[in-house]
Amino acid sequence: MILAAAVFLVILVFFSSWRLLRGPTIPDRLIAADTMGIFLAMVMLLTGVFYNARLMVDVVLVFTVLQFVDMLVFAKYYEHGELFK
């Protein structure tokens, strides 16, 4: 069941990558990139559960925090055109 969920999430990553490549606007691409990151974090978490690797949970937490900060930086840059004012 865990592997089926991971495969389903990987399929969803491919759908999100289509939106990332096609656009049509920059906010659509940012949301697609964020969605892909969430799906990939879930795949990593499910892989850690499947192999009983407790360290993977910490890796996923660090990955998601960095991804959140990354999306904030991209959104600020898109809104203002520069990072620091």
C-alpha positions as CSV (number, residue, x, y, z in Angstrom):
1,M,0.0,0.0,0.0
2,I,2.9,2.4,0.8
3,L,4.5,1.7,-2.6
4,A,1.2,2.3,-4.4
5,A,0.9,5.7,-2.7
6,A,4.5,6.6,-3.6
7,V,3.9,5.6,-7.2
8,F,0.7,7.7,-7.3
9,L,2.6,10.7,-5.9
10,V,5.3,10.3,-8.5
11,I,2.6,10.3,-11.2
12,L,1.3,13.5,-9.7
13,V,4.8,15.0,-9.8
14,F,4.8,14.4,-13.6
15,F,1.4,16.2,-13.9
16,S,2.8,19.1,-11.9
17,S,6.0,19.2,-14.0
18,W,3.7,19.7,-17.0
19,R,2.2,22.8,-15.4
20,L,5.7,24.0,-14.4
21,L,6.9,23.8,-18.0
22,R,3.7,25.1,-19.7
23,G,2.8,28.0,-17.5
24,P,1.0,30.1,-18.6
25,T,1.9,32.6,-15.9
26,I,4.8,32.8,-13.4
27,P,2.5,32.3,-10.3
28,D,1.2,29.1,-11.9
29,R,4.8,27.9,-12.3
30,L,5.6,28.8,-8.7
31,I,2.6,26.9,-7.4
32,A,3.6,23.9,-9.6
33,A,7.1,23.9,-8.2
34,D,5.9,24.1,-4.7
35,T,3.4,21.3,-5.3
36,M,6.2,19.2,-6.8
37,G,8.3,19.8,-3.7
38,I,5.5,18.7,-1.4
39,F,4.8,15.5,-3.5
40,L,8.5,14.6,-3.5
41,A,8.7,15.2,0.2
42,M,5.8,12.8,0.7
43,V,7.6,10.2,-1.5
44,M,10.7,10.5,0.6
45,L,8.7,10.2,3.8
46,L,6.8,7.1,2.4
47,T,10.2,5.6,1.4
48,G,11.5,6.1,4.9
49,V,8.4,4.5,6.4
50,F,8.7,1.5,4.0
51,Y,12.3,0.9,4.8
52,N,11.9,1.8,8.5
53,A,14.5,4.6,8.3
54,R,13.8,7.1,11.1
55,L,16.5,9.5,9.9
56,M,14.5,10.1,6.7
57,V,11.8,11.9,8.7
58,D,14.5,14.5,9.8
59,V,15.7,14.8,6.2
60,V,12.1,15.4,5.0
61,L,11.6,18.1,7.7
62,V,14.7,20.0,6.7
63,F,13.8,19.6,3.0
64,T,10.3,21.0,3.6
65,V,11.5,24.0,5.7
66,L,14.1,24.9,3.0
67,Q,11.4,24.5,0.3
68,F,9.1,26.8,2.2
69,V,11.8,29.5,2.5
70,D,12.7,29.1,-1.1
71,M,9.0,29.7,-2.2
72,L,8.9,32.8,0.0
73,V,12.0,34.2,-1.7
74,F,10.7,33.5,-5.1
75,A,7.3,35.1,-4.3
76,K,9.0,38.2,-2.9
77,Y,11.2,38.5,-5.9
78,Y,8.2,38.1,-8.2
79,E,6.2,40.7,-6.4
80,H,8.8,43.4,-5.9
81,G,11.4,42.6,-8.6
82,E,14.2,42.6,-6.0
83,L,15.0,40.7,-2.8
84,F,16.3,43.5,-0.6
85,K,14.9,47.0,-0.2
